[in-house]
Amino acid sequence: MATLTIDVKDFSNRFQELLSAAESGTEIIIEQEGEPRRAKLEILTPVANPVQKKRIAGLGAGRGGWMAPDFDEPLPDSFWLSEE
């Protein structure tokens, strides 16, 4: 496996390049003032894009809460007037 060492000062300017290198299997070691700082950039698995997942209605039917029988009944005036 190829290894690339980069100074922390250059990291942000070369991030896209480093990300591509890590995706292709290159180990990226980040150092500060010539000393490795035990930080590695490596791609273990691609992160799935949550926007691409489609939700399917009805998959959670029967798994969850309940609705009170009087859910859609009007609330009493005491509720709105903060009376007990």
PDB file with one MODEL, atoms N, CA, C and O in Angstrom:
MODEL        1
ATOM      1  N   MET A   1       0.853  -1.183   0.000  1.00  0.00           N
ATOM      2  CA  MET A   1       0.000   0.000   0.000  1.00  0.00           C
ATOM      3  C   MET A   1       0.892   1.237   0.000  1.00  0.00           C
ATOM      4  O   MET A   1       1.888   1.303   0.720  1.00  0.00           O
ATOM      5  N   ALA A   2       0.523   2.196  -0.805  1.00  0.00           N
ATOM      6  CA  ALA A   2       1.268   3.451  -0.891  1.00  0.00           C
ATOM      7  C   ALA A   2       0.957   4.319   0.320  1.00  0.00           C
ATOM      8  O   ALA A   2      -0.146   4.271   0.865  1.00  0.00           O
ATOM      9  N   THR A   3       1.934   5.106   0.729  1.00  0.00           N
ATOM     10  CA  THR A   3       1.771   6.002   1.866  1.00  0.00           C
ATOM     11  C   THR A   3       2.149   7.412   1.444  1.00  0.00           C
ATOM     12  O   THR A   3       3.137   7.622   0.742  1.00  0.00           O
ATOM     13  N   LEU A   4       1.354   8.366   1.879  1.00  0.00           N
ATOM     14  CA  LEU A   4       1.614   9.770   1.589  1.00  0.00           C
ATOM     15  C   LEU A   4       1.602  10.514   2.917  1.00  0.00           C
ATOM     16  O   LEU A   4       0.650  10.402   3.688  1.00  0.00           O
ATOM     17  N   THR A   5       2.656  11.272   3.181  1.00  0.00           N
ATOM     18  CA  THR A   5       2.737  12.055   4.407  1.00  0.00           C
ATOM     19  C   THR A   5       2.563  13.519   4.045  1.00  0.00           C
ATOM     20  O   THR A   5       3.169  14.016   3.096  1.00  0.00           O
ATOM     21  N   ILE A   6       1.720  14.204   4.818  1.00  0.00           N
ATOM     22  CA  ILE A   6       1.407  15.605   4.529  1.00  0.00           C
ATOM     23  C   ILE A   6       1.437  16.409   5.812  1.00  0.00           C
ATOM     24  O   ILE A   6       1.038  15.921   6.870  1.00  0.00           O
ATOM     25  N   ASP A   7       1.910  17.636   5.719  1.00  0.00           N
ATOM     26  CA  ASP A   7       1.921  18.526   6.872  1.00  0.00           C
ATOM     27  C   ASP A   7       0.514  19.060   7.109  1.00  0.00           C
ATOM     28  O   ASP A   7      -0.232  19.292   6.158  1.00  0.00           O
ATOM     29  N   VAL A   8       0.161  19.251   8.342  1.00  0.00           N
ATOM     30  CA  VAL A   8      -1.174  19.694   8.706  1.00  0.00           C
ATOM     31  C   VAL A   8      -1.524  21.038   8.066  1.00  0.00           C
ATOM     32  O   VAL A   8      -2.695  21.311   7.805  1.00  0.00           O
ATOM     33  N   LYS A   9      -0.522  21.876   7.813  1.00  0.00           N
ATOM     34  CA  LYS A   9      -0.763  23.188   7.198  1.00  0.00           C
ATOM     35  C   LYS A   9      -1.262  23.058   5.752  1.00  0.00           C
ATOM     36  O   LYS A   9      -1.998  23.919   5.270  1.00  0.00           O
ATOM     37  N   ASP A  10      -0.864  21.989   5.065  1.00  0.00           N
ATOM     38  CA  ASP A  10      -1.263  21.780   3.670  1.00  0.00           C
ATOM     39  C   ASP A  10      -2.544  20.965   3.540  1.00  0.00           C
ATOM     40  O   ASP A  10      -3.096  20.845   2.446  1.00  0.00           O
ATOM     41  N   PHE A  11      -3.014  20.411   4.640  1.00  0.00           N
ATOM     42  CA  PHE A  11      -4.137  19.479   4.593  1.00  0.00           C
ATOM     43  C   PHE A  11      -5.392  20.088   3.966  1.00  0.00           C
ATOM     44  O   PHE A  11      -5.970  19.501   3.052  1.00  0.00           O
ATOM     45  N   SER A  12      -5.815  21.249   4.444  1.00  0.00           N
ATOM     46  CA  SER A  12      -7.072  21.822   3.954  1.00  0.00           C
ATOM     47  C   SER A  12      -6.984  22.218   2.482  1.00  0.00           C
ATOM     48  O   SER A  12      -7.973  22.120   1.755  1.00  0.00           O
ATOM     49  N   ASN A  13      -5.796  22.669   2.035  1.00  0.00           N
ATOM     50  CA  ASN A  13      -5.650  23.056   0.627  1.00  0.00           C
ATOM     51  C   ASN A  13      -5.665  21.865  -0.318  1.00  0.00           C
ATOM     52  O   ASN A  13      -6.011  22.007  -1.491  1.00  0.00           O
ATOM     53  N   ARG A  14      -5.294  20.694   0.183  1.00  0.00           N
ATOM     54  CA  ARG A  14      -5.185  19.509  -0.667  1.00  0.00           C
ATOM     55  C   ARG A  14      -6.203  18.429  -0.311  1.00  0.00           C
ATOM     56  O   ARG A  14      -6.047  17.272  -0.700  1.00  0.00           O
ATOM     57  N   PHE A  15      -7.246  18.808   0.430  1.00  0.00           N
ATOM     58  CA  PHE A  15      -8.190  17.816   0.940  1.00  0.00           C
ATOM     59  C   PHE A  15      -8.804  16.953  -0.167  1.00  0.00           C
ATOM     60  O   PHE A  15      -8.848  15.730  -0.038  1.00  0.00           O
ATOM     61  N   GLN A  16      -9.270  17.563  -1.232  1.00  0.00           N
ATOM     62  CA  GLN A  16      -9.909  16.794  -2.310  1.00  0.00           C
ATOM     63  C   GLN A  16      -8.933  15.785  -2.911  1.00  0.00           C
ATOM     64  O   GLN A  16      -9.293  14.636  -3.168  1.00  0.00           O
ATOM     65  N   GLU A  17      -7.712  16.222  -3.130  1.00  0.00           N
ATOM     66  CA  GLU A  17      -6.673  15.328  -3.663  1.00  0.00           C
ATOM     67  C   GLU A  17      -6.411  14.175  -2.698  1.00  0.00           C
ATOM     68  O   GLU A  17      -6.284  13.024  -3.116  1.00  0.00           O
ATOM     69  N   LEU A  18      -6.330  14.492  -1.400  1.00  0.00           N
ATOM     70  CA  LEU A  18      -6.065  13.472  -0.399  1.00  0.00           C
ATOM     71  C   LEU A  18      -7.219  12.488  -0.281  1.00  0.00           C
ATOM     72  O   LEU A  18      -7.007  11.291  -0.086  1.00  0.00           O
ATOM     73  N   LEU A  19      -8.430  12.993  -0.398  1.00  0.00           N
ATOM     74  CA  LEU A  19      -9.597  12.124  -0.335  1.00  0.00           C
ATOM     75  C   LEU A  19      -9.586  11.134  -1.497  1.00  0.00           C
ATOM     76  O   LEU A  19      -9.868   9.950  -1.312  1.00  0.00           O
ATOM     77  N   SER A  20      -9.267  11.611  -2.674  1.00  0.00           N
ATOM     78  CA  SER A  20      -9.177  10.729  -3.848  1.00  0.00           C
ATOM     79  C   SER A  20      -8.077   9.690  -3.667  1.00  0.00           C
ATOM     80  O   SER A  20      -8.254   8.522  -4.014  1.00  0.00           O
ATOM     81  N   ALA A  21      -6.945  10.118  -3.125  1.00  0.00           N
ATOM     82  CA  ALA A  21      -5.837   9.187  -2.893  1.00  0.00           C
ATOM     83  C   ALA A  21      -6.235   8.121  -1.876  1.00  0.00           C
ATOM     84  O   ALA A  21      -5.920   6.944  -2.056  1.00  0.00           O
ATOM     85  N   ALA A  22      -6.921   8.521  -0.815  1.00  0.00           N
ATOM     86  CA  ALA A  22      -7.357   7.567   0.207  1.00  0.00           C
ATOM     87  C   ALA A  22      -8.356   6.573  -0.371  1.00  0.00           C
ATOM     88  O   ALA A  22      -8.330   5.394  -0.019  1.00  0.00           O
ATOM     89  N   GLU A  23      -9.232   7.033  -1.249  1.00  0.00           N
ATOM     90  CA  GLU A  23     -10.207   6.141  -1.881  1.00  0.00           C
ATOM     91  C   GLU A  23      -9.520   5.088  -2.746  1.00  0.00           C
ATOM     92  O   GLU A  23     -10.025   3.974  -2.886  1.00  0.00           O
ATOM     93  N   SER A  24      -8.370   5.435  -3.327  1.00  0.00           N
ATOM     94  CA  SER A  24      -7.654   4.477  -4.162  1.00  0.00           C
ATOM     95  C   SER A  24      -6.701   3.596  -3.356  1.00  0.00           C
ATOM     96  O   SER A  24      -5.956   2.803  -3.931  1.00  0.00           O
ATOM     97  N   GLY A  25      -6.721   3.730  -2.029  1.00  0.00           N
ATOM     98  CA  GLY A  25      -5.936   2.831  -1.184  1.00  0.00           C
ATOM     99  C   GLY A  25      -4.671   3.425  -0.596  1.00  0.00           C
ATOM    100  O   GLY A  25      -3.961   2.733   0.131  1.00  0.00           O
ATOM    101  N   THR A  26      -4.366   4.669  -0.880  1.00  0.00           N
ATOM    102  CA  THR A  26      -3.173   5.306  -0.327  1.00  0.00           C
ATOM    103  C   THR A  26      -3.420   5.663   1.133  1.00  0.00           C
ATOM    104  O   THR A  26      -4.461   6.218   1.483  1.00  0.00           O
ATOM    105  N   GLU A  27      -2.446   5.336   1.978  1.00  0.00           N
ATOM    106  CA  GLU A  27      -2.533   5.711   3.389  1.00  0.00           C
ATOM    107  C   GLU A  27      -2.018   7.145   3.528  1.00  0.00           C
ATOM    108  O   GLU A  27      -0.926   7.458   3.052  1.00  0.00           O
ATOM    109  N   ILE A  28      -2.784   8.004   4.166  1.00  0.00           N
ATOM    110  CA  ILE A  28      -2.407   9.406   4.354  1.00  0.00           C
ATOM    111  C   ILE A  28      -2.042   9.598   5.818  1.00  0.00           C
ATOM    112  O   ILE A  28      -2.862   9.363   6.706  1.00  0.00           O
ATOM    113  N   ILE A  29      -0.808  10.027   6.065  1.00  0.00           N
ATOM    114  CA  ILE A  29      -0.360  10.311   7.430  1.00  0.00           C
ATOM    115  C   ILE A  29      -0.202  11.818   7.569  1.00  0.00           C
ATOM    116  O   ILE A  29       0.471  12.458   6.761  1.00  0.00           O
ATOM    117  N   ILE A  30      -0.822  12.375   8.592  1.00  0.00           N
ATOM    118  CA  ILE A  30      -0.781  13.821   8.814  1.00  0.00           C
ATOM    119  C   ILE A  30       0.256  14.105   9.892  1.00  0.00           C
ATOM    120  O   ILE A  30       0.237  13.507  10.967  1.00  0.00           O
ATOM    121  N   GLU A  31       1.163  15.031   9.584  1.00  0.00           N
ATOM    122  CA  GLU A  31       2.189  15.373  10.571  1.00  0.00           C
ATOM    123  C   GLU A  31       2.187  16.872  10.833  1.00  0.00           C
ATOM    124  O   GLU A  31       1.705  17.669  10.028  1.00  0.00           O
ATOM    125  N   GLN A  32       2.742  17.225  11.987  1.00  0.00           N
ATOM    126  CA  GLN A  32       2.852  18.636  12.367  1.00  0.00           C
ATOM    127  C   GLN A  32       4.278  18.878  12.819  1.00  0.00           C
ATOM    128  O   GLN A  32       4.787  18.202  13.713  1.00  0.00           O
ATOM    129  N   GLU A  33       4.914  19.854  12.189  1.00  0.00           N
ATOM    130  CA  GLU A  33       6.306  20.212  12.474  1.00  0.00           C
ATOM    131  C   GLU A  33       7.227  18.994  12.371  1.00  0.00           C
ATOM    132  O   GLU A  33       8.123  18.806  13.194  1.00  0.00           O
ATOM    133  N   GLY A  34       6.989  18.171  11.346  1.00  0.00           N
ATOM    134  CA  GLY A  34       7.850  17.018  11.105  1.00  0.00           C
ATOM    135  C   GLY A  34       7.548  15.801  11.947  1.00  0.00           C
ATOM    136  O   GLY A  34       8.177  14.760  11.757  1.00  0.00           O
ATOM    137  N   GLU A  35       6.607  15.893  12.872  1.00  0.00           N
ATOM    138  CA  GLU A  35       6.268  14.768  13.746  1.00  0.00           C
ATOM    139  C   GLU A  35       4.899  14.205  13.362  1.00  0.00           C
ATOM    140  O   GLU A  35       3.928  14.956  13.275  1.00  0.00           O
ATOM    141  N   PRO A  36       4.813  12.902  13.134  1.00  0.00           N
ATOM    142  CA  PRO A  36       3.492  12.313  12.867  1.00  0.00           C
ATOM    143  C   PRO A  36       2.576  12.506  14.075  1.00  0.00           C
ATOM    144  O   PRO A  36       3.017  12.357  15.215  1.00  0.00           O
ATOM    145  N   ARG A  37       1.337  12.829  13.843  1.00  0.00           N
ATOM    146  CA  ARG A  37       0.385  13.096  14.922  1.00  0.00           C
ATOM    147  C   ARG A  37      -0.638  11.982  15.094  1.00  0.00           C
ATOM    148  O   ARG A  37      -1.708  12.204  15.661  1.00  0.00           O
ATOM    149  N   ARG A  38      -0.319  10.794  14.613  1.00  0.00           N
ATOM    150  CA  ARG A  38      -1.198   9.639  14.726  1.00  0.00           C
ATOM    151  C   ARG A  38      -2.584   9.887  14.140  1.00  0.00           C
ATOM    152  O   ARG A  38      -3.592   9.421  14.672  1.00  0.00           O
ATOM    153  N   ALA A  39      -2.615  10.607  13.066  1.00  0.00           N
ATOM    154  CA  ALA A  39      -3.877  10.844  12.365  1.00  0.00           C
ATOM    155  C   ALA A  39      -3.731  10.254  10.974  1.00  0.00           C
ATOM    156  O   ALA A  39      -2.773  10.544  10.256  1.00  0.00           O
ATOM    157  N   LYS A  40      -4.683   9.433  10.610  1.00  0.00           N
ATOM    158  CA  LYS A  40      -4.661   8.831   9.282  1.00  0.00           C
ATOM    159  C   LYS A  40      -5.979   9.137   8.600  1.00  0.00           C
ATOM    160  O   LYS A  40      -7.031   9.171   9.237  1.00  0.00           O
ATOM    161  N   LEU A  41      -5.908   9.354   7.319  1.00  0.00           N
ATOM    162  CA  LEU A  41      -7.105   9.517   6.511  1.00  0.00           C
ATOM    163  C   LEU A  41      -7.229   8.255   5.686  1.00  0.00           C
ATOM    164  O   LEU A  41      -6.394   7.975   4.825  1.00  0.00           O
ATOM    165  N   GLU A  42      -8.279   7.492   5.956  1.00  0.00           N
ATOM    166  CA  GLU A  42      -8.499   6.299   5.160  1.00  0.00           C
ATOM    167  C   GLU A  42      -9.987   6.107   4.942  1.00  0.00           C
ATOM    168  O   GLU A  42     -10.803   6.434   5.803  1.00  0.00           O
ATOM    169  N   ILE A  43     -10.320   5.588   3.816  1.00  0.00           N
ATOM    170  CA  ILE A  43     -11.709   5.342   3.457  1.00  0.00           C
ATOM    171  C   ILE A  43     -11.996   3.877   3.749  1.00  0.00           C
ATOM    172  O   ILE A  43     -11.441   2.987   3.105  1.00  0.00           O
ATOM    173  N   LEU A  44     -12.865   3.629   4.724  1.00  0.00           N
ATOM    174  CA  LEU A  44     -13.208   2.256   5.066  1.00  0.00           C
ATOM    175  C   LEU A  44     -14.368   1.769   4.205  1.00  0.00           C
ATOM    176  O   LEU A  44     -14.284   0.719   3.568  1.00  0.00           O
ATOM    177  N   THR A  45     -15.421   2.524   4.193  1.00  0.00           N
ATOM    178  CA  THR A  45     -16.564   2.213   3.330  1.00  0.00           C
ATOM    179  C   THR A  45     -17.179   3.521   2.883  1.00  0.00           C
ATOM    180  O   THR A  45     -17.196   4.492   3.639  1.00  0.00           O
ATOM    181  N   PRO A  46     -17.675   3.556   1.680  1.00  0.00           N
ATOM    182  CA  PRO A  46     -18.345   4.778   1.240  1.00  0.00           C
ATOM    183  C   PRO A  46     -19.592   5.027   2.088  1.00  0.00           C
ATOM    184  O   PRO A  46     -20.284   4.085   2.476  1.00  0.00           O
ATOM    185  N   VAL A  47     -19.868   6.271   2.365  1.00  0.00           N
ATOM    186  CA  VAL A  47     -21.049   6.641   3.130  1.00  0.00           C
ATOM    187  C   VAL A  47     -22.222   6.724   2.158  1.00  0.00           C
ATOM    188  O   VAL A  47     -22.144   7.388   1.124  1.00  0.00           O
ATOM    189  N   ALA A  48     -23.302   6.043   2.506  1.00  0.00           N
ATOM    190  CA  ALA A  48     -24.483   6.070   1.641  1.00  0.00           C
ATOM    191  C   ALA A  48     -25.123   7.448   1.707  1.00  0.00           C
ATOM    192  O   ALA A  48     -25.164   8.075   2.766  1.00  0.00           O
ATOM    193  N   ASN A  49     -25.614   7.907   0.585  1.00  0.00           N
ATOM    194  CA  ASN A  49     -26.286   9.195   0.529  1.00  0.00           C
ATOM    195  C   ASN A  49     -27.724   9.004   0.990  1.00  0.00           C
ATOM    196  O   ASN A  49     -28.496   8.336   0.301  1.00  0.00           O
ATOM    197  N   PRO A  50     -28.114   9.571   2.140  1.00  0.00           N
ATOM    198  CA  PRO A  50     -29.469   9.338   2.648  1.00  0.00           C
ATOM    199  C   PRO A  50     -30.546   9.927   1.749  1.00  0.00           C
ATOM    200  O   PRO A  50     -31.704   9.519   1.846  1.00  0.00           O
ATOM    201  N   VAL A  51     -30.212  10.858   0.892  1.00  0.00           N
ATOM    202  CA  VAL A  51     -31.203  11.469   0.004  1.00  0.00           C
ATOM    203  C   VAL A  51     -31.674  10.458  -1.033  1.00  0.00           C
ATOM    204  O   VAL A  51     -32.808  10.545  -1.505  1.00  0.00           O
ATOM    205  N   GLN A  52     -30.831   9.509  -1.393  1.00  0.00           N
ATOM    206  CA  GLN A  52     -31.164   8.550  -2.429  1.00  0.00           C
ATOM    207  C   GLN A  52     -32.127   7.467  -1.945  1.00  0.00           C
ATOM    208  O   GLN A  52     -32.772   6.815  -2.767  1.00  0.00           O
ATOM    209  N   LYS A  53     -32.240   7.261  -0.641  1.00  0.00           N
ATOM    210  CA  LYS A  53     -33.118   6.221  -0.127  1.00  0.00           C
ATOM    211  C   LYS A  53     -34.566   6.667  -0.239  1.00  0.00           C
ATOM    212  O   LYS A  53     -34.920   7.769   0.180  1.00  0.00           O
ATOM    213  N   LYS A  54     -35.395   5.811  -0.803  1.00  0.00           N
ATOM    214  CA  LYS A  54     -36.811   6.120  -0.917  1.00  0.00           C
ATOM    215  C   LYS A  54     -37.547   5.513   0.258  1.00  0.00           C
ATOM    216  O   LYS A  54     -37.260   4.397   0.691  1.00  0.00           O
ATOM    217  N   ARG A  55     -38.494   6.268   0.760  1.00  0.00           N
ATOM    218  CA  ARG A  55     -39.332   5.764   1.835  1.00  0.00           C
ATOM    219  C   ARG A  55     -40.548   5.092   1.221  1.00  0.00           C
ATOM    220  O   ARG A  55     -41.115   5.580   0.244  1.00  0.00           O
ATOM    221  N   ILE A  56     -40.935   3.981   1.796  1.00  0.00           N
ATOM    222  CA  ILE A  56     -42.077   3.235   1.291  1.00  0.00           C
ATOM    223  C   ILE A  56     -43.158   3.271   2.363  1.00  0.00           C
ATOM    224  O   ILE A  56     -42.955   2.819   3.490  1.00  0.00           O
ATOM    225  N   ALA A  57     -44.304   3.816   1.989  1.00  0.00           N
ATOM    226  CA  ALA A  57     -45.408   3.950   2.939  1.00  0.00           C
ATOM    227  C   ALA A  57     -45.917   2.574   3.356  1.00  0.00           C
ATOM    228  O   ALA A  57     -46.013   1.655   2.543  1.00  0.00           O
ATOM    229  N   GLY A  58     -46.238   2.458   4.638  1.00  0.00           N
ATOM    230  CA  GLY A  58     -46.858   1.241   5.143  1.00  0.00           C
ATOM    231  C   GLY A  58     -45.905   0.218   5.713  1.00  0.00           C
ATOM    232  O   GLY A  58     -46.362  -0.774   6.279  1.00  0.00           O
ATOM    233  N   LEU A  59     -44.598   0.407   5.592  1.00  0.00           N
ATOM    234  CA  LEU A  59     -43.659  -0.585   6.104  1.00  0.00           C
ATOM    235  C   LEU A  59     -43.662  -0.661   7.628  1.00  0.00           C
ATOM    236  O   LEU A  59     -43.333  -1.703   8.195  1.00  0.00           O
ATOM    237  N   GLY A  60     -44.023   0.415   8.286  1.00  0.00           N
ATOM    238  CA  GLY A  60     -44.021   0.417   9.747  1.00  0.00           C
ATOM    239  C   GLY A  60     -45.403   0.198  10.352  1.00  0.00           C
ATOM    240  O   GLY A  60     -45.598   0.433  11.545  1.00  0.00           O
ATOM    241  N   ALA A  61     -46.359  -0.245   9.549  1.00  0.00           N
ATOM    242  CA  ALA A  61     -47.724  -0.423  10.055  1.00  0.00           C
ATOM    243  C   ALA A  61     -47.741  -1.426  11.204  1.00  0.00           C
ATOM    244  O   ALA A  61     -47.150  -2.502  11.123  1.00  0.00           O
ATOM    245  N   GLY A  62     -48.429  -1.047  12.269  1.00  0.00           N
ATOM    246  CA  GLY A  62     -48.551  -1.931  13.424  1.00  0.00           C
ATOM    247  C   GLY A  62     -47.386  -1.853  14.385  1.00  0.00           C
ATOM    248  O   GLY A  62     -47.423  -2.497  15.434  1.00  0.00           O
ATOM    249  N   ARG A  63     -46.358  -1.093  14.070  1.00  0.00           N
ATOM    250  CA  ARG A  63     -45.192  -0.973  14.935  1.00  0.00           C
ATOM    251  C   ARG A  63     -45.161   0.395  15.574  1.00  0.00           C
ATOM    252  O   ARG A  63     -44.454   1.264  15.063  1.00  0.00           O
ATOM    253  N   GLY A  64     -45.812   0.628  16.558  1.00  0.00           N
ATOM    254  CA  GLY A  64     -45.690   1.965  17.100  1.00  0.00           C
ATOM    255  C   GLY A  64     -46.774   2.272  18.085  1.00  0.00           C
ATOM    256  O   GLY A  64     -47.339   1.399  18.743  1.00  0.00           O
ATOM    257  N   GLY A  65     -47.033   3.526  18.157  1.00  0.00           N
ATOM    258  CA  GLY A  65     -47.949   4.033  19.151  1.00  0.00           C
ATOM    259  C   GLY A  65     -49.406   3.732  18.849  1.00  0.00           C
ATOM    260  O   GLY A  65     -49.742   2.918  17.989  1.00  0.00           O
ATOM    261  N   TRP A  66     -50.215   4.393  19.559  1.00  0.00           N
ATOM    262  CA  TRP A  66     -51.650   4.233  19.433  1.00  0.00           C
ATOM    263  C   TRP A  66     -52.271   5.610  19.416  1.00  0.00           C
ATOM    264  O   TRP A  66     -51.604   6.598  19.723  1.00  0.00           O
ATOM    265  N   MET A  67     -53.510   5.684  19.070  1.00  0.00           N
ATOM    266  CA  MET A  67     -54.220   6.953  19.041  1.00  0.00           C
ATOM    267  C   MET A  67     -55.426   6.825  19.973  1.00  0.00           C
ATOM    268  O   MET A  67     -56.195   5.867  19.890  1.00  0.00           O
ATOM    269  N   ALA A  68     -55.571   7.794  20.846  1.00  0.00           N
ATOM    270  CA  ALA A  68     -56.694   7.787  21.781  1.00  0.00           C
ATOM    271  C   ALA A  68     -58.001   7.901  21.001  1.00  0.00           C
ATOM    272  O   ALA A  68     -58.048   8.566  19.967  1.00  0.00           O
ATOM    273  N   PRO A  69     -59.066   7.254  21.492  1.00  0.00           N
ATOM    274  CA  PRO A  69     -60.336   7.310  20.780  1.00  0.00           C
ATOM    275  C   PRO A  69     -60.892   8.728  20.654  1.00  0.00           C
ATOM    276  O   PRO A  69     -61.645   9.018  19.724  1.00  0.00           O
ATOM    277  N   ASP A  70     -60.526   9.609  21.581  1.00  0.00           N
ATOM    278  CA  ASP A  70     -61.038  10.985  21.529  1.00  0.00           C
ATOM    279  C   ASP A  70     -60.021  11.954  20.925  1.00  0.00           C
ATOM    280  O   ASP A  70     -60.070  13.153  21.198  1.00  0.00           O
ATOM    281  N   PHE A  71     -59.104  11.442  20.108  1.00  0.00           N
ATOM    282  CA  PHE A  71     -58.028  12.249  19.540  1.00  0.00           C
ATOM    283  C   PHE A  71     -58.540  13.499  18.814  1.00  0.00           C
ATOM    284  O   PHE A  71     -57.988  14.586  18.989  1.00  0.00           O
ATOM    285  N   ASP A  72     -59.567  13.353  18.020  1.00  0.00           N
ATOM    286  CA  ASP A  72     -60.021  14.492  17.218  1.00  0.00           C
ATOM    287  C   ASP A  72     -61.214  15.236  17.823  1.00  0.00           C
ATOM    288  O   ASP A  72     -61.859  16.038  17.148  1.00  0.00           O
ATOM    289  N   GLU A  73     -61.501  14.967  19.090  1.00  0.00           N
ATOM    290  CA  GLU A  73     -62.573  15.694  19.779  1.00  0.00           C
ATOM    291  C   GLU A  73     -62.070  17.090  20.146  1.00  0.00           C
ATOM    292  O   GLU A  73     -60.878  17.251  20.406  1.00  0.00           O
ATOM    293  N   PRO A  74     -62.935  18.100  20.176  1.00  0.00           N
ATOM    294  CA  PRO A  74     -62.501  19.444  20.565  1.00  0.00           C
ATOM    295  C   PRO A  74     -62.034  19.466  22.019  1.00  0.00           C
ATOM    296  O   PRO A  74     -62.568  18.749  22.865  1.00  0.00           O
ATOM    297  N   LEU A  75     -61.039  20.291  22.295  1.00  0.00           N
ATOM    298  CA  LEU A  75     -60.540  20.432  23.664  1.00  0.00           C
ATOM    299  C   LEU A  75     -61.495  21.327  24.453  1.00  0.00           C
ATOM    300  O   LEU A  75     -62.115  22.229  23.889  1.00  0.00           O
ATOM    301  N   PRO A  76     -61.610  21.076  25.757  1.00  0.00           N
ATOM    302  CA  PRO A  76     -62.503  21.909  26.569  1.00  0.00           C
ATOM    303  C   PRO A  76     -61.976  23.323  26.706  1.00  0.00           C
ATOM    304  O   PRO A  76     -60.780  23.568  26.551  1.00  0.00           O
ATOM    305  N   ASP A  77     -62.877  24.253  26.997  1.00  0.00           N
ATOM    306  CA  ASP A  77     -62.475  25.673  27.182  1.00  0.00           C
ATOM    307  C   ASP A  77     -61.457  25.827  28.307  1.00  0.00           C
ATOM    308  O   ASP A  77     -60.606  26.715  28.252  1.00  0.00           O
ATOM    309  N   SER A  78     -61.533  24.986  29.311  1.00  0.00           N
ATOM    310  CA  SER A  78     -60.588  25.076  30.418  1.00  0.00           C
ATOM    311  C   SER A  78     -59.146  24.870  29.952  1.00  0.00           C
ATOM    312  O   SER A  78     -58.221  25.439  30.531  1.00  0.00           O
ATOM    313  N   PHE A  79     -58.956  24.077  28.932  1.00  0.00           N
ATOM    314  CA  PHE A  79     -57.625  23.883  28.383  1.00  0.00           C
ATOM    315  C   PHE A  79     -57.088  25.192  27.796  1.00  0.00           C
ATOM    316  O   PHE A  79     -55.947  25.573  28.056  1.00  0.00           O
ATOM    317  N   TRP A  80     -57.902  25.862  27.021  1.00  0.00           N
ATOM    318  CA  TRP A  80     -57.483  27.093  26.365  1.00  0.00           C
ATOM    319  C   TRP A  80     -57.356  28.267  27.313  1.00  0.00           C
ATOM    320  O   TRP A  80     -56.605  29.203  27.039  1.00  0.00           O
ATOM    321  N   LEU A  81     -58.075  28.236  28.419  1.00  0.00           N
ATOM    322  CA  LEU A  81     -58.045  29.333  29.387  1.00  0.00           C
ATOM    323  C   LEU A  81     -57.098  29.053  30.534  1.00  0.00           C
ATOM    324  O   LEU A  81     -57.031  29.839  31.479  1.00  0.00           O
ATOM    325  N   SER A  82     -56.371  27.963  30.479  1.00  0.00           N
ATOM    326  CA  SER A  82     -55.420  27.544  31.516  1.00  0.00           C
ATOM    327  C   SER A  82     -56.092  27.416  32.873  1.00  0.00           C
ATOM    328  O   SER A  82     -55.528  27.814  33.893  1.00  0.00           O
ATOM    329  N   GLU A  83     -57.261  26.875  32.884  1.00  0.00           N
ATOM    330  CA  GLU A  83     -57.968  26.631  34.139  1.00  0.00           C
ATOM    331  C   GLU A  83     -57.819  25.162  34.488  1.00  0.00           C
ATOM    332  O   GLU A  83     -57.633  24.307  33.623  1.00  0.00           O
ATOM    333  N   GLU A  84     -57.906  24.899  35.771  1.00  0.00           N
ATOM    334  CA  GLU A  84     -57.833  23.501  36.194  1.00  0.00           C
ATOM    335  C   GLU A  84     -59.174  22.994  36.585  1.00  0.00           C
ATOM    336  O   GLU A  84     -59.307  21.833  36.970  1.00  0.00           O
TER     337      GLU A  84
ENDMDL
END
